[in-house]
């Protein structure tokens, strides 16, 4: 059951939306502060978005960790949901 929830188009759309919002935040942060770490996060997340989508939500969560509490909580739910579903499906 958990495999069906993780790979539904709606869940993938939610992941993509979260990554795009984080990319916009990364770019705004870079243009505002010119911090090289923000630019590196932006480039690596953008590349991982096209190369392997699995890493992009995790990078977005890492970027949002100290910046926005609500986006951090949303990211934890989105990234943690597949693991929780896998564990509950496996043990129950």
Buried (B, 14 or more C-beta within 10 A) or exposed (E): EBEEBBEEEEBEEBBBEBBBBBBEBBBEBBEEEEEEEBBEBBEBBBEBBEEEEEBBBBBBBBBBEEEBEEBBEBBEEBBEBBEEBBEEEEEE
